[in-house]
């Protein structure tokens, strides 16, 4: 898993009681927790309970993590265990027969967890890098990746820039995104990973 220095710093600060670091960790990895709940086919209320439990367990255990960079894996493993616990309780309540603990197989294994972790890391890195862009870049890229993407004429009117300058501006903004500390580390660590490109030019 990614040995992200950003994660190491966040865990170290959170363990020392830094509320800002805690908030950033929660924002960064909540999508990962919810995605695992969805794969276990838990309902919204059940997923909410799992999410809350996982964060409470982290509060209790963050000081004992041997390697701060292992936080994403710890969260994924803990979430999966909590999902299985919820499924076991549901089966018991439904009186459908409860299999032994070692026979209740996980919905997905280590490889799938790694994929979920990588997706979470990519998303967190891109969001962090995007937030550091100048306002004009954020507005332009947001309009280009909207569904459907805004036409160049609309972008020109809203941003007050000539249509002919939108393409070069887009290129400069994406270049700044790629060169950000967060994305540069991610791309360097996960070969083949690229920053998602906005849709093709729409004039």
Order of alpha helices (4+ residues) and beta strands (2+ residues): alpha-alpha-alpha-alpha-alpha-alpha-alpha-alpha-alpha
